[in-house]
Amino acid sequence: MPARSERLYIVPARNGEACRIMPFPPWWDRIAFLKKYESREIDFDNPIDANYTWLLNAAEAMTWNENCKKRFSSNPGGASEFLNDMLKLESLLKDASWVIVESYEWESGL
């Protein structure tokens, strides 16, 4: 059975700057994200594997990130392990114009 993975493409607001790619943040609630943005899902209709994307503007991504951080941080010890990653993403989102969330299948080789 193929495995799934998600990642973010953070598109900067300024022309000429590099797009940043990072794994789907562990503090983001994946199931809640899929439900909230279900109507925006883009399915590539690939007969071999199932790949999807969602497009968020920077304000939407920052709001989603803040809400997820609050919920995640309310769990004892939840946020401390990911604090540096949270700060890095927050900084990238402040300078972003768009965030593309990609969910893709990959073969585990097992």
N, C-alpha and C positions, 0 to 999 in steps of 0.2 A: 504494500500500500504506500502511495507517495506521501511524503511529508509536506506540511505547509509552513510557510514563513511569511512574515510581514516586515516591511521596511518603510522608512520615510525618506522622501526626497524633498529637501527644503530649498526652495527656489528664492534666491536673494532679491531684495527690492531694487538694488542698484545693478545696472547693466555692467557686464564684464566680470562680475564676481562668480566664483565657482558655486555650483549647486552642491549641497552637503547631503550625504546619504548616511542614514543611521538605522539600526534595528528598531523595530516597533518597541516603544518604551514599556518596560515591565510594569510600570505604575498605571499605564493606560488600560482601562477595562476593555478588552478586545470584544467581548460579547455585547456590551453596551454600545461600543463604537459601531459595530455592524448593524445593530438595531436602529440607532439614531440616524445614521447616514445611509440606510438601506435604499432610499429613493435615489441616491446619487451614485450607486454602484454602477461601474462600467465593466461589463463582461466582454471579454475579447472573443467569445464563441470559438475558442480553440478546441478542436475535437480530441486533441491528445491530452491536454491538461487544462485545469481551471485556474485562470489568472484574472484578478479583479483589481480595479483601482478606484480611489475616491479622491476628489479634489476639494480642498478646503482653502479659504483665504487665511491670511495670517491671523486675523482677529478671531476667527472661528477656532483655529488650532490653539491659540493662546488660551482662549476660554476653556476649551476641552482639557488642555493640559492642566490649568489651574484647578478645575473641578476634580480631575483624577488625582492630582497631587494631594488635595485635601482629604479625599476619601482614603487614599493609600496611606497617608501620614497618620490617620486616625487609628490604624492598626499598630499595636506595640512593636517597635523596632522596624517597622516597614520602610520608612523613608531613609533611615540613616545609611543603609547599604548602597542606595542609589543617589545620594545627595549630589555628588559631583556630576552625574549624568543629568539630573534634573536641572541643575544650574546651567549646564552646557546647552541643553535643549531650549531652556528659557531664553538664553542669550541669542541663540540662532533664530528663534521665532520673532524676537523683537526687530530683527533686520530682514525678515522674510516678506515676500509678497504672496507666495503660494506654498502649500504643502500638499504633496501627492503621497497618498498612502497606497502601497502596493501589497497585495496578497498573492503569493505565487506558490505553485507546487514545485517540488524538487525531489529527485530520486535519492533515497538514502543509500542505495547500493547494497542493501541487505538482502 
